Amino acid sequence: MNRIINQAERKSKLALAATKYRSRRLQHHISHLSTHTGTMAATSSIPPAPWRSLFLEHISKLDDPYMSVSTVAFDPKTGIPLPRVRTCGFRGFFGELKLHHSAEKQLKDEGGLNPSIYESDMIAFTTDVRMEKVEQIKETGGAIEVLFWVKEVMGQWRLRGQAFVIGDSESEASEKAARSEVEKGLRKKSDNTGGSGEWSWEKEVTAYFANHSPLMRGSFKGPHPGTPHSQKPDDPNLSLGQKVKDLHDPVARRHFRVVVIRVEEVDRLDLNDPEKALRWKTTLDHTGHQRWEELELWP
Ligand SMILES: Cc1cc2nc3c(=O)[nH]c(=O)nc-3n(C[C@H](O)[C@H](O)[C@H](O)COP(=O)(O)O)c2cc1C
């Protein structure tokens, strides 16, 4: 009997903690709301993160870089936090998208190529807004961790921070808020070789969409992910295996999103020497000075 009561108490305490946590993160998120338009205004003077170049060097060893993306869900009945993890394609640092030849050609032909003038230390991946991770990101104020295991260098990278989801209509308040947060992490490149023309959010999201093959673009017109197979979509536009050439296909673009992660903590493990594993935690301080502090940890 006592055990059952203790379990119930534990559940309700966890649910309360989760609710408080969510509301704190949401407050934080809402406090950063600002009006925002399609083109870019100011950019940050953040220096490159100290872990950036080694991270890129390690990731470059992977032919086709994928990462495990972890978020937090909540049990609908008890409110208890539940871990969730899935594989996603790593799409580089936001603002620095390396376009495939065919995507670049299509964007150029259609006059939709952004000048390459920004860089950042924010990790990007693409997703479908109907997937559960998007709701989980919203519910937790963006709580996220991504993980890479790079066997070639015997290194594990865990990057934690806050995720922002962009790709909705620019008139949506949540889209404006997300863009304005992402903008804070963008730096103007020091060389001026990025080309001409005006940079816009719309062009940037479209470039991520263009970098998918027609079949992958078509996946954003699939039946609602995660719903029972027996449940046929009401909308005749939604089916598997479609190939989409149009970069502005209204159905696919309604569902397509770019998730941008502002990294706040990096936990790196180096297993090169089996007798002496090494581990570091590099954390962004919260004084507003964008200073990173590195601490060596016992592995
Ligand atoms: C190799 C591989 C790459 C994947 N890349 C992505 C990706 O970039 N974005 C994405 O949303 N899902 C990707 N997926 C599918 C996810 O792992 C997951 O099944 C899907 O996103 C639904 O997850 P959710 O319901 O937890 O949001 C990939 C799966 C595999 C196996």
The ligand as a Gaussian input file, in Angstrom:
#p B3LYP/6-31G(d) Opt

LIG

0 1
 C       19.120000       7.206000     -41.722000
 C       17.903000       7.961000     -41.249000
 C       17.843000       9.330000     -41.466000
 C       16.737000      10.059000     -41.033000
 N       16.723000      11.414000     -41.212000
 C       15.692000      12.130000     -40.698000
 C       15.722000      13.555000     -40.744000
 O       16.664000      14.188000     -41.228000
 N       14.662000      14.211000     -40.208000
 C       13.609000      13.564000     -39.639000
 O       12.687000      14.227000     -39.170000
 N       13.554000      12.222000     -39.581000
 C       14.571000      11.492000     -40.083000
 N       14.551000      10.125000     -40.011000
 C       13.359000       9.459000     -39.420000
 C       13.433000       9.566000     -37.905000
 O       14.427000       8.724000     -37.380000
 C       12.071000       9.287000     -37.228000
 O       11.613000       8.007000     -37.577000
 C       11.030000      10.321000     -37.641000
 O       11.616000      11.603000     -37.654000
 C        9.816000      10.330000     -36.706000
 O       10.251000      10.655000     -35.397000
 P        9.324000      11.376000     -34.310000
 O        7.938000      10.840000     -34.496000
 O        9.937000      11.016000     -33.003000
 O        9.372000      12.853000     -34.576000
 C       15.653000       9.386000     -40.405000
 C       15.731000       8.009000     -40.180000
 C       16.843000       7.311000     -40.589000
 C       16.899000       5.835000     -40.299000

